[in-house]
């Protein structure tokens, strides 16, 4: 079997390559943009190859031949970065999510291959109307990233309905693990300096994570089962409240920082004003959910795929901090 990882030099893709490389029976093709391939060193292993390509361009993948049992893992995405780009954000996310997905499906059809694992996001949901959220929760995303994934899911599900593919769709919570910081870099810097840590709101909400390793395991489970049609949430079990999560984290690190509860509505209004002039430290799709219960129901993926999380939220945030500290020492 060959695994073609589109966007495969990203966070989940690199972990998937690591897990696949523990065996020697599968061929692996990693496809990503040139800048991503330069950002992280390529692994050396028999049967592992890399292709620099922009999947939103027609014919970008035609050099890769697929057999009927090969699996395509569509991991390609544009990451959310506050104020980047400053304008044209709908088109920025749409090119990868919509144009890229359309081209991948066309390439698979030309290759007579039907096996797809598509990585979406829980940001398709928007405000929580039920907690925890099931896969049937209404989709009202807060911003262009979530909207682009809703549009991409519709394209994929149309191809499933037409019989062109079988596809497993994953909607993970915030993915954590060594190698990704994002908005947490601001938190870790403040913590190391002993600065106060303001919460957005009172911290009574649950804010769930999921391990990058558990995500890589999920994509491989789906491949092993022939990419069964279905949409699946991914997240940890038994998430604590945001306040308890941060209190436990500060205690474990020995930080002198203090947690400060704030009026969530006030902080978010300030951030909305800063976002208008493009200087907000967080993206709307990040701060709008910061004081909401952000918890996914993972009953279906456990039942259908036999997947289960192996780490807790407390373990994940401390592991991310430990990786940050190791990187900081190296600098």
SELO-629639 format. One record per residue (C-alpha): residue number from 1; residue in three letters; x, y, z. Coordinates in nm, 3 decimals. Last residue first. Example, Ala and Ser with C-alpha at 12.3 -4.5 7.8 and 13.67 -1.06 7.14 Angstrom:
% residues 2
@nr=2, rest=SER, u=1.367, v=-0.106, w=0.714
@nr=1, rest=ALA, u=1.230, v=-0.450, w=0.780
END
This chain:
% residues 331
@nr=331, rest=UNK, u=1.856, v=2.902, w=2.095
@nr=330, rest=UNK, u=1.880, v=2.538, w=2.201
@nr=329, rest=UNK, u=1.758, v=2.637, w=2.545
@nr=328, rest=UNK, u=1.447, v=2.791, w=2.391
@nr=327, rest=UNK, u=1.382, v=2.478, w=2.186
@nr=326, rest=UNK, u=1.396, v=2.262, w=2.499
@nr=325, rest=UNK, u=1.169, v=2.505, w=2.681
@nr=324, rest=UNK, u=0.916, v=2.499, w=2.397
@nr=323, rest=UNK, u=0.919, v=2.118, w=2.392
@nr=322, rest=UNK, u=0.851, v=2.116, w=2.766
@nr=321, rest=UNK, u=0.567, v=2.365, w=2.715
@nr=320, rest=UNK, u=0.404, v=2.146, w=2.451
@nr=319, rest=UNK, u=0.438, v=1.844, w=2.681
@nr=318, rest=UNK, u=0.279, v=2.044, w=2.965
@nr=317, rest=UNK, u=-0.016, v=2.140, w=2.744
@nr=316, rest=UNK, u=-0.062, v=1.779, w=2.633
@nr=315, rest=UNK, u=-0.038, v=1.615, w=2.974
@nr=314, rest=UNK, u=-0.304, v=1.842, w=3.125
@nr=313, rest=UNK, u=-0.532, v=1.790, w=2.823
@nr=312, rest=UNK, u=-0.507, v=1.415, w=2.868
@nr=311, rest=UNK, u=-0.323, v=1.164, w=2.651
@nr=310, rest=UNK, u=-0.405, v=0.832, w=2.481
@nr=309, rest=UNK, u=-0.721, v=0.932, w=2.295
@nr=308, rest=UNK, u=-0.930, v=0.642, w=2.163
@nr=307, rest=UNK, u=-0.987, v=0.502, w=1.815
@nr=306, rest=UNK, u=-1.174, v=0.176, w=1.755
@nr=305, rest=UNK, u=-1.282, v=0.299, w=1.413
@nr=304, rest=UNK, u=-1.662, v=0.284, w=1.431
@nr=303, rest=UNK, u=-1.734, v=0.289, w=1.805
@nr=302, rest=UNK, u=-1.451, v=0.512, w=1.921
@nr=301, rest=UNK, u=-1.505, v=0.744, w=1.625
@nr=300, rest=UNK, u=-1.876, v=0.769, w=1.707
@nr=299, rest=UNK, u=-1.843, v=0.838, w=2.080
@nr=298, rest=UNK, u=-1.600, v=1.126, w=2.031
@nr=297, rest=UNK, u=-1.828, v=1.410, w=2.149
@nr=296, rest=UNK, u=-1.642, v=1.737, w=2.111
@nr=295, rest=UNK, u=-1.581, v=2.004, w=2.373
@nr=294, rest=UNK, u=-1.538, v=2.377, w=2.326
@nr=293, rest=UNK, u=-1.744, v=2.525, w=2.608
@nr=292, rest=UNK, u=-1.712, v=2.895, w=2.538
@nr=291, rest=UNK, u=-1.474, v=3.148, w=2.694
@nr=290, rest=UNK, u=-1.203, v=3.127, w=2.427
@nr=289, rest=UNK, u=-1.443, v=3.055, w=2.139
@nr=288, rest=UNK, u=-1.449, v=3.407, w=1.993
@nr=287, rest=UNK, u=-1.079, v=3.449, w=2.073
@nr=286, rest=UNK, u=-0.945, v=3.187, w=1.831
@nr=285, rest=UNK, u=-1.167, v=3.223, w=1.524
@nr=284, rest=UNK, u=-1.138, v=3.599, w=1.574
@nr=283, rest=UNK, u=-0.758, v=3.571, w=1.540
@nr=282, rest=UNK, u=-0.544, v=3.657, w=1.840
@nr=281, rest=UNK, u=-0.285, v=3.928, w=1.910
@nr=280, rest=UNK, u=-0.519, v=4.187, w=1.748
@nr=279, rest=UNK, u=-0.334, v=4.445, w=1.534
@nr=278, rest=UNK, u=-0.539, v=4.439, w=1.214
@nr=277, rest=UNK, u=-0.727, v=4.771, w=1.261
@nr=276, rest=UNK, u=-1.061, v=4.590, w=1.280
@nr=275, rest=UNK, u=-0.896, v=4.314, w=1.482
@nr=274, rest=UNK, u=-0.809, v=4.557, w=1.756
@nr=273, rest=UNK, u=-1.177, v=4.648, w=1.787
@nr=272, rest=UNK, u=-1.274, v=4.280, w=1.801
@nr=271, rest=UNK, u=-1.005, v=4.219, w=2.062
@nr=270, rest=UNK, u=-1.150, v=4.493, w=2.282
@nr=269, rest=UNK, u=-1.499, v=4.347, w=2.240
@nr=268, rest=UNK, u=-1.361, v=4.003, w=2.329
@nr=267, rest=UNK, u=-1.204, v=4.135, w=2.648
@nr=266, rest=UNK, u=-1.528, v=4.304, w=2.752
@nr=265, rest=UNK, u=-1.755, v=4.007, w=2.681
@nr=264, rest=UNK, u=-1.520, v=3.772, w=2.866
@nr=263, rest=UNK, u=-1.525, v=3.977, w=3.185
@nr=262, rest=UNK, u=-1.186, v=3.879, w=3.329
@nr=261, rest=UNK, u=-1.038, v=3.612, w=3.555
@nr=260, rest=UNK, u=-0.669, v=3.660, w=3.632
@nr=259, rest=UNK, u=-0.438, v=3.362, w=3.677
@nr=258, rest=UNK, u=-0.118, v=3.441, w=3.862
@nr=257, rest=UNK, u=0.232, v=3.379, w=3.734
@nr=256, rest=UNK, u=0.496, v=3.258, w=3.979
@nr=255, rest=UNK, u=0.558, v=2.949, w=3.767
@nr=254, rest=UNK, u=0.638, v=2.617, w=3.932
@nr=253, rest=UNK, u=0.574, v=2.437, w=3.603
@nr=252, rest=UNK, u=0.335, v=2.187, w=3.758
@nr=251, rest=UNK, u=0.149, v=2.450, w=3.958
@nr=250, rest=UNK, u=0.108, v=2.670, w=3.651
@nr=249, rest=UNK, u=-0.032, v=2.377, w=3.451
@nr=248, rest=UNK, u=-0.271, v=2.270, w=3.725
@nr=247, rest=UNK, u=-0.408, v=2.625, w=3.749
@nr=246, rest=UNK, u=-0.430, v=2.650, w=3.369
@nr=245, rest=UNK, u=-0.634, v=2.331, w=3.333
@nr=244, rest=UNK, u=-0.844, v=2.413, w=3.640
@nr=243, rest=UNK, u=-0.930, v=2.757, w=3.499
@nr=242, rest=UNK, u=-1.004, v=2.622, w=3.151
@nr=241, rest=UNK, u=-1.237, v=2.361, w=3.298
@nr=240, rest=UNK, u=-1.111, v=2.005, w=3.288
@nr=239, rest=UNK, u=-1.146, v=1.780, w=2.981
@nr=238, rest=UNK, u=-1.267, v=1.429, w=3.054
@nr=237, rest=UNK, u=-1.156, v=1.258, w=2.732
@nr=236, rest=UNK, u=-0.940, v=1.411, w=2.461
@nr=235, rest=UNK, u=-1.057, v=1.506, w=2.114
@nr=234, rest=UNK, u=-1.136, v=1.382, w=1.765
@nr=233, rest=UNK, u=-1.472, v=1.426, w=1.595
@nr=232, rest=UNK, u=-1.562, v=1.189, w=1.312
@nr=231, rest=UNK, u=-1.744, v=1.218, w=0.979
@nr=230, rest=UNK, u=-1.811, v=0.892, w=0.795
@nr=229, rest=UNK, u=-1.753, v=0.689, w=0.482
@nr=228, rest=UNK, u=-1.506, v=0.412, w=0.552
@nr=227, rest=UNK, u=-1.147, v=0.483, w=0.442
@nr=226, rest=UNK, u=-1.048, v=0.120, w=0.377
@nr=225, rest=UNK, u=-1.021, v=0.008, w=0.741
@nr=224, rest=UNK, u=-0.642, v=0.030, w=0.743
@nr=223, rest=UNK, u=-0.657, v=0.380, w=0.599
@nr=222, rest=UNK, u=-0.901, v=0.497, w=0.868
@nr=221, rest=UNK, u=-0.676, v=0.354, w=1.137
@nr=220, rest=UNK, u=-0.379, v=0.532, w=0.979
@nr=219, rest=UNK, u=-0.557, v=0.868, w=0.988
@nr=218, rest=UNK, u=-0.660, v=0.810, w=1.349
@nr=217, rest=UNK, u=-0.309, v=0.711, w=1.462
@nr=216, rest=UNK, u=-0.175, v=1.036, w=1.319
@nr=215, rest=UNK, u=-0.441, v=1.226, w=1.512
@nr=214, rest=UNK, u=-0.353, v=1.039, w=1.833
@nr=213, rest=UNK, u=0.010, v=1.134, w=1.780
@nr=212, rest=UNK, u=-0.085, v=1.500, w=1.732
@nr=211, rest=UNK, u=-0.270, v=1.483, w=2.064
@nr=210, rest=UNK, u=-0.616, v=1.637, w=2.099
@nr=209, rest=UNK, u=-0.728, v=1.944, w=2.295
@nr=208, rest=UNK, u=-1.045, v=2.048, w=2.478
@nr=207, rest=UNK, u=-1.141, v=2.386, w=2.623
@nr=206, rest=UNK, u=-1.404, v=2.341, w=2.894
@nr=205, rest=UNK, u=-1.571, v=2.654, w=3.029
@nr=204, rest=UNK, u=-1.559, v=2.787, w=3.386
@nr=203, rest=UNK, u=-1.248, v=2.996, w=3.313
@nr=202, rest=UNK, u=-1.409, v=3.324, w=3.420
@nr=201, rest=UNK, u=-1.382, v=3.500, w=3.087
@nr=200, rest=UNK, u=-1.085, v=3.541, w=2.858
@nr=199, rest=UNK, u=-0.818, v=3.436, w=3.105
@nr=198, rest=UNK, u=-0.540, v=3.674, w=3.195
@nr=197, rest=UNK, u=-0.202, v=3.525, w=3.286
@nr=196, rest=UNK, u=-0.006, v=3.759, w=3.514
@nr=195, rest=UNK, u=0.366, v=3.775, w=3.431
@nr=194, rest=UNK, u=0.611, v=3.535, w=3.591
@nr=193, rest=UNK, u=0.858, v=3.580, w=3.306
@nr=192, rest=UNK, u=0.848, v=3.212, w=3.211
@nr=191, rest=UNK, u=0.468, v=3.218, w=3.221
@nr=190, rest=UNK, u=0.448, v=3.519, w=2.992
@nr=189, rest=UNK, u=0.672, v=3.347, w=2.737
@nr=188, rest=UNK, u=0.469, v=3.026, w=2.762
@nr=187, rest=UNK, u=0.139, v=3.206, w=2.706
@nr=186, rest=UNK, u=0.263, v=3.397, w=2.403
@nr=185, rest=UNK, u=0.405, v=3.076, w=2.256
@nr=184, rest=UNK, u=0.069, v=2.911, w=2.313
@nr=183, rest=UNK, u=-0.085, v=3.109, w=2.025
@nr=182, rest=UNK, u=0.107, v=2.898, w=1.777
@nr=181, rest=UNK, u=0.330, v=2.646, w=1.951
@nr=180, rest=UNK, u=0.367, v=2.331, w=1.745
@nr=179, rest=UNK, u=0.672, v=2.104, w=1.743
@nr=178, rest=UNK, u=0.604, v=1.880, w=2.040
@nr=177, rest=UNK, u=0.233, v=1.811, w=2.070
@nr=176, rest=UNK, u=-0.104, v=1.981, w=2.051
@nr=175, rest=UNK, u=-0.396, v=1.972, w=1.806
@nr=174, rest=UNK, u=-0.692, v=2.199, w=1.889
@nr=173, rest=UNK, u=-0.999, v=1.980, w=1.838
@nr=172, rest=UNK, u=-1.006, v=1.744, w=1.544
@nr=171, rest=UNK, u=-1.275, v=1.713, w=1.275
@nr=170, rest=UNK, u=-1.189, v=1.402, w=1.073
@nr=169, rest=UNK, u=-1.354, v=1.299, w=0.746
@nr=168, rest=UNK, u=-1.329, v=0.939, w=0.624
@nr=167, rest=UNK, u=-1.391, v=0.912, w=0.252
@nr=166, rest=UNK, u=-1.508, v=0.660, w=-0.005
@nr=165, rest=UNK, u=-1.470, v=0.808, w=-0.348
@nr=164, rest=UNK, u=-1.638, v=0.864, w=-0.687
@nr=163, rest=UNK, u=-1.971, v=0.716, w=-0.581
@nr=162, rest=UNK, u=-2.164, v=1.035, w=-0.657
@nr=161, rest=UNK, u=-2.261, v=1.067, w=-0.289
@nr=160, rest=UNK, u=-1.895, v=1.039, w=-0.190
@nr=159, rest=UNK, u=-1.798, v=1.307, w=-0.444
@nr=158, rest=UNK, u=-2.071, v=1.534, w=-0.305
@nr=157, rest=UNK, u=-1.940, v=1.466, w=0.046
@nr=156, rest=UNK, u=-1.592, v=1.582, w=-0.059
@nr=155, rest=UNK, u=-1.717, v=1.902, w=-0.218
@nr=154, rest=UNK, u=-1.938, v=1.978, w=0.084
@nr=153, rest=UNK, u=-1.643, v=1.915, w=0.317
@nr=152, rest=UNK, u=-1.437, v=2.168, w=0.122
@nr=151, rest=UNK, u=-1.705, v=2.437, w=0.163
@nr=150, rest=UNK, u=-1.728, v=2.374, w=0.537
@nr=149, rest=UNK, u=-1.347, v=2.384, w=0.553
@nr=148, rest=UNK, u=-1.337, v=2.723, w=0.381
@nr=147, rest=UNK, u=-1.600, v=2.855, w=0.623
@nr=146, rest=UNK, u=-1.390, v=2.748, w=0.923
@nr=145, rest=UNK, u=-1.086, v=2.932, w=0.789
@nr=144, rest=UNK, u=-1.292, v=3.232, w=0.681
@nr=143, rest=UNK, u=-1.441, v=3.307, w=1.024
@nr=142, rest=UNK, u=-1.679, v=3.228, w=1.310
@nr=141, rest=UNK, u=-1.814, v=2.903, w=1.167
@nr=140, rest=UNK, u=-2.189, v=2.829, w=1.169
@nr=139, rest=UNK, u=-2.218, v=2.450, w=1.122
@nr=138, rest=UNK, u=-2.506, v=2.281, w=1.303
@nr=137, rest=UNK, u=-2.406, v=1.987, w=1.529
@nr=136, rest=UNK, u=-2.446, v=1.651, w=1.354
@nr=135, rest=UNK, u=-2.087, v=1.544, w=1.434
@nr=134, rest=UNK, u=-2.168, v=1.567, w=1.803
@nr=133, rest=UNK, u=-2.088, v=1.867, w=2.022
@nr=132, rest=UNK, u=-2.036, v=1.812, w=2.393
@nr=131, rest=UNK, u=-2.215, v=2.031, w=2.471
@nr=130, rest=UNK, u=-2.498, v=2.160, w=2.253
@nr=129, rest=UNK, u=-2.553, v=2.488, w=2.067
@nr=128, rest=UNK, u=-2.181, v=2.559, w=2.072
@nr=127, rest=UNK, u=-2.092, v=2.863, w=1.863
@nr=126, rest=UNK, u=-1.889, v=2.786, w=1.547
@nr=125, rest=UNK, u=-1.918, v=2.431, w=1.412
@nr=124, rest=UNK, u=-1.676, v=2.432, w=1.116
@nr=123, rest=UNK, u=-1.401, v=2.520, w=1.364
@nr=122, rest=UNK, u=-1.397, v=2.151, w=1.460
@nr=121, rest=UNK, u=-1.157, v=2.104, w=1.171
@nr=120, rest=UNK, u=-1.126, v=1.915, w=0.840
@nr=119, rest=UNK, u=-0.877, v=1.645, w=0.753
@nr=118, rest=UNK, u=-0.988, v=1.424, w=0.464
@nr=117, rest=UNK, u=-0.893, v=1.057, w=0.441
@nr=116, rest=UNK, u=-0.945, v=0.938, w=0.084
@nr=115, rest=UNK, u=-0.954, v=0.600, w=-0.090
@nr=114, rest=UNK, u=-1.126, v=0.606, w=-0.430
@nr=113, rest=UNK, u=-0.848, v=0.555, w=-0.686
@nr=112, rest=UNK, u=-0.910, v=0.532, w=-1.059
@nr=111, rest=UNK, u=-0.606, v=0.753, w=-1.132
@nr=110, rest=UNK, u=-0.807, v=1.012, w=-1.324
@nr=109, rest=UNK, u=-1.059, v=1.007, w=-1.040
@nr=108, rest=UNK, u=-0.784, v=1.059, w=-0.783
@nr=107, rest=UNK, u=-0.653, v=1.357, w=-0.982
@nr=106, rest=UNK, u=-1.001, v=1.515, w=-0.999
@nr=105, rest=UNK, u=-1.046, v=1.464, w=-0.624
@nr=104, rest=UNK, u=-0.710, v=1.626, w=-0.550
@nr=103, rest=UNK, u=-0.792, v=1.917, w=-0.782
@nr=102, rest=UNK, u=-1.123, v=1.992, w=-0.610
@nr=101, rest=UNK, u=-0.961, v=1.964, w=-0.268
@nr=100, rest=UNK, u=-0.691, v=2.214, w=-0.364
@nr=99, rest=UNK, u=-0.940, v=2.461, w=-0.512
@nr=98, rest=UNK, u=-1.161, v=2.441, w=-0.203
@nr=97, rest=UNK, u=-0.931, v=2.417, w=0.099
@nr=96, rest=UNK, u=-0.610, v=2.557, w=-0.048
@nr=95, rest=UNK, u=-0.755, v=2.843, w=-0.249
@nr=94, rest=UNK, u=-1.036, v=2.903, w=0.003
@nr=93, rest=UNK, u=-0.807, v=2.996, w=0.289
@nr=92, rest=UNK, u=-0.645, v=3.291, w=0.112
@nr=91, rest=UNK, u=-0.964, v=3.377, w=-0.078
@nr=90, rest=UNK, u=-1.157, v=3.439, w=0.244
@nr=89, rest=UNK, u=-0.855, v=3.615, w=0.396
@nr=88, rest=UNK, u=-0.831, v=3.881, w=0.126
@nr=87, rest=UNK, u=-0.679, v=4.142, w=0.356
@nr=86, rest=UNK, u=-0.430, v=4.146, w=0.644
@nr=85, rest=UNK, u=-0.289, v=3.808, w=0.548
@nr=84, rest=UNK, u=-0.208, v=3.734, w=0.816
@nr=83, rest=UNK, u=-0.367, v=3.948, w=1.089
@nr=82, rest=UNK, u=-0.352, v=3.663, w=1.344
@nr=81, rest=UNK, u=-0.215, v=3.341, w=1.191
@nr=80, rest=UNK, u=-0.457, v=3.058, w=1.118
@nr=79, rest=UNK, u=-0.283, v=2.779, w=0.930
@nr=78, rest=UNK, u=-0.345, v=2.713, w=0.563
@nr=77, rest=UNK, u=-0.438, v=2.352, w=0.503
@nr=76, rest=UNK, u=-0.318, v=2.032, w=0.338
@nr=75, rest=UNK, u=-0.388, v=1.714, w=0.533
@nr=74, rest=UNK, u=-0.559, v=1.518, w=0.253
@nr=73, rest=UNK, u=-0.446, v=1.160, w=0.321
@nr=72, rest=UNK, u=-0.463, v=0.963, w=-0.005
@nr=71, rest=UNK, u=-0.468, v=0.585, w=0.031
@nr=70, rest=UNK, u=-0.343, v=0.323, w=-0.215
@nr=69, rest=UNK, u=-0.557, v=0.013, w=-0.273
@nr=68, rest=UNK, u=-0.658, v=0.097, w=-0.632
@nr=67, rest=UNK, u=-0.303, v=0.180, w=-0.735
@nr=66, rest=UNK, u=-0.202, v=0.544, w=-0.763
@nr=65, rest=UNK, u=0.064, v=0.700, w=-0.982
@nr=64, rest=UNK, u=0.218, v=1.031, w=-0.872
@nr=63, rest=UNK, u=0.346, v=1.252, w=-1.156
@nr=62, rest=UNK, u=-0.010, v=1.382, w=-1.207
@nr=61, rest=UNK, u=-0.013, v=1.560, w=-0.872
@nr=60, rest=UNK, u=0.015, v=1.924, w=-0.986
@nr=59, rest=UNK, u=-0.216, v=1.860, w=-1.284
@nr=58, rest=UNK, u=-0.429, v=2.168, w=-1.216
@nr=57, rest=UNK, u=-0.282, v=2.394, w=-0.949
@nr=56, rest=UNK, u=-0.447, v=2.396, w=-0.604
@nr=55, rest=UNK, u=-0.220, v=2.107, w=-0.508
@nr=54, rest=UNK, u=0.087, v=2.330, w=-0.505
@nr=53, rest=UNK, u=0.372, v=2.082, w=-0.544
@nr=52, rest=UNK, u=0.712, v=1.984, w=-0.404
@nr=51, rest=UNK, u=0.725, v=1.606, w=-0.400
@nr=50, rest=UNK, u=0.896, v=1.394, w=-0.135
@nr=49, rest=UNK, u=0.981, v=1.025, w=-0.124
@nr=48, rest=UNK, u=0.980, v=0.747, w=0.134
@nr=47, rest=UNK, u=1.014, v=0.388, w=0.010
@nr=46, rest=UNK, u=1.349, v=0.331, w=0.178
@nr=45, rest=UNK, u=1.391, v=0.584, w=0.459
@nr=44, rest=UNK, u=1.557, v=0.923, w=0.500
@nr=43, rest=UNK, u=1.345, v=1.191, w=0.660
@nr=42, rest=UNK, u=1.337, v=1.539, w=0.511
@nr=41, rest=UNK, u=1.436, v=1.828, w=0.734
@nr=40, rest=UNK, u=1.162, v=2.078, w=0.821
@nr=39, rest=UNK, u=1.118, v=2.433, w=0.693
@nr=38, rest=UNK, u=1.248, v=2.361, w=0.343
@nr=37, rest=UNK, u=0.966, v=2.116, w=0.265
@nr=36, rest=UNK, u=0.717, v=2.371, w=0.395
@nr=35, rest=UNK, u=0.857, v=2.644, w=0.171
@nr=34, rest=UNK, u=0.841, v=2.416, w=-0.133
@nr=33, rest=UNK, u=0.474, v=2.337, w=-0.079
@nr=32, rest=UNK, u=0.386, v=1.983, w=0.023
@nr=31, rest=UNK, u=0.353, v=1.626, w=-0.098
@nr=30, rest=UNK, u=0.494, v=1.337, w=0.106
@nr=29, rest=UNK, u=0.487, v=0.999, w=-0.069
@nr=28, rest=UNK, u=0.510, v=0.693, w=0.156
@nr=27, rest=UNK, u=0.547, v=0.329, w=0.050
@nr=26, rest=UNK, u=0.434, v=0.074, w=0.305
@nr=25, rest=UNK, u=0.603, v=-0.246, w=0.423
@nr=24, rest=UNK, u=0.894, v=-0.105, w=0.621
@nr=23, rest=UNK, u=0.747, v=-0.044, w=0.963
@nr=22, rest=UNK, u=0.834, v=0.224, w=1.220
@nr=21, rest=UNK, u=0.841, v=0.464, w=0.925
@nr=20, rest=UNK, u=0.461, v=0.472, w=0.920
@nr=19, rest=UNK, u=0.457, v=0.619, w=1.271
@nr=18, rest=UNK, u=0.713, v=0.885, w=1.187
@nr=17, rest=UNK, u=0.543, v=0.967, w=0.857
@nr=16, rest=UNK, u=0.216, v=1.019, w=1.045
@nr=15, rest=UNK, u=0.393, v=1.249, w=1.289
@nr=14, rest=UNK, u=0.530, v=1.453, w=0.998
@nr=13, rest=UNK, u=0.184, v=1.473, w=0.842
@nr=12, rest=UNK, u=0.013, v=1.586, w=1.162
@nr=11, rest=UNK, u=0.240, v=1.892, w=1.194
@nr=10, rest=UNK, u=0.301, v=1.972, w=0.829
@nr=9, rest=UNK, u=0.530, v=1.792, w=0.590
@nr=8, rest=UNK, u=0.242, v=1.580, w=0.460
@nr=7, rest=UNK, u=0.037, v=1.860, w=0.310
@nr=6, rest=UNK, u=-0.097, v=1.585, w=0.084
@nr=5, rest=UNK, u=0.023, v=1.258, w=0.236
@nr=4, rest=UNK, u=0.016, v=0.981, w=-0.026
@nr=3, rest=UNK, u=0.022, v=0.644, w=0.150
@nr=2, rest=UNK, u=0.112, v=0.352, w=-0.075
@nr=1, rest=UNK, u=0.000, v=0.000, w=0.000
END
